[in-house]
Amino acid sequence: MKMLVAVATLGTALGLAMPEAQAAGCIKGAIAGGVAGHFAGHHGLLGAGAGCLVGRHVANSRNADQASPQQYQQPQYQQQYQQANPTVSR
């Protein structure tokens, strides 16, 4: 009994000491993949794993797109032409 209490206490302490998990997209993907895998031949665990990976990839792609928006830049030859001919407008 003492051993069970000690293990439970240690597990709780370690669980509280760990940093917060960054599971953006994994939960949603795992749920959708698990359901799809279950209906596609009773492979729910395999579907959940694949769904988690896909969900993480999609979430990371969205974060990268939001963090650095792409701005349109003129090609180099147009910039050089405009510098050489400042009176010419489009």
Secondary structure, DSSP 8 states (H G I E B T S, - for coil): -HHHHHHHHHHHHHHHHS-----TTHHHHHHHHHHHHHHTTS-HHHHHHHHHHHHHHHHHHHHHHHHS-------HHHHHHHHH-TT---
